[in-house]
Amino acid sequence: MRGDATHFNCSIEDGIATVSLNRPERKNPLTFESYAELRDWFGDLRHDDGVKAVIFAPNGGNFSSGGDVRDIIGPLTEMNMKELLSFTRMTGDLVKAMINCGVPIIAAVDGVSAGAGAIIAMASDLRIATPEAKTAFLFNRVGLAGCDMGACAILPRIIGQGRAAELLYLGRSMSAEEGLEWGYFNRVVPTGELLTEARGLARRIADGPNFANAMTKTMLAQEWSMSIEQAIEAEAQAQAICMRGRDFHRAHRAFLAKEKPVFEGD
């Protein structure tokens, strides 16, 4: 898996990838290029076993301010409908790539997390924040609908329909305390402990049964559109597949030997 991205920062160490946007002087806005490169990078994760967990980190005290006003918003006002739809589909493809990458993603949120930056955190599997985190799905504040990049589908499933509607209609900022209370954030930690906490969580995930974790991520996404009966059957099939894996047998042997299992992801 490549760690030499051009339009965002990326480092990979011992199965854990840490990525962040690389324009801290402007609160890490997204550009056409960073959208596309992130989409392709997360898409490539499906075909690489080297990365077992991803941390999407802040940079310079902020997570991301969303689409760049000068580099994206301005040019969008000059585009025709075909060009606009191509752009909105590309941004949606980033979320699809994150959901379908097969690797758990931890968003470590500090400072501003707004617009598409909030969407990236929302599309992650787990979210950790500092008390300074401010999350805003501010699309309606620039004259757009709140239904951007899957927000109307995903956000209500995390915090509930009424709370999601409030954030999407008003475009107001959600504090870290609210986010924790509403279940958006898994935990809020002091600023100096954010990356330590994220790395500890990523390490636990990376040391786990990676094939089974990928199956869990797949089922979490696919079962949104299933009935309860369909979901139970799908989980029966998924679990039977995992039972054929070697990690399941490693865990059994370790249990009998009263040892901690060492998983190898197969």
Steps between C-alpha positions, in 0.01 A plus 500: 500500500645834401575764758627765257181700443530841334192688619482372858739368761533124537722278712473126552662323791445146624164458330359840603460780247475859620366752252427871530437792271807712435393865502498586872545873434146500353346244736556214256246566224432240234577561133396321182834321511486392865142371459608285206822377657328406826230318304761300312712434811208360701390303194844338478475378861264224385784338312774526762537300821777718639274763658283369781371828648491864389517814711371815330678761707487877544784726393599823668210496746220443248347199328365658179304809403342322202503604136739784428308824436747625239610173341161323497202720584596773255555268202177312577299817444629506140426135414212359296272227635700212351821628658330559834356148507842357418641686802225400744528139390877510555457629856242231567743243362744595776241403762423178312871417490531556876198280571613224265876502569480204738713675763370665820553877496542714812442874466703699753324837501649822633391856430294564188322209334264661252322424174676220318742478794207411724389247240839326509475465878137386469595233245769360730424201720602660829543863603714642780507872575663766712290748698589759234336304217225687318299303246276673247311356204472852368379439145178701540703799618641525147161456337518123448298205627613302801488181293867497407727196467254273682431726798123443498553123499793460738469778758148402623624147557771634730317769699132454414265663250403807703853592601629447148219714361594782737863499391416470129224765495687753713859428402595581856806376682478194723731517800714208611282465811184480288666255263594273788155520656332427166723202418681670213831482684609179669703698748639847568857523628740783587666654195842367586367146524302490174751323277618274781141389556442455127818299456417280797158426355647441154759265649230292668310478172811421296594221742156347468364253243527722193296286261222486756526876558461556127192277505356701790555824307334354192197382693462830687468671163292242314245436774372859483280400207401152624199379691569336836443157342741576215758636742488193723548273199783716363674491838460122517680470167767753596570330831520157338763640263698637794478164677696349212780748566822413676461783752193326643707185553791701642265654755370155597847359549607805702193468721579135575861593576388797713698734275417821317424426134733642238293571189647502150202622302410181312 
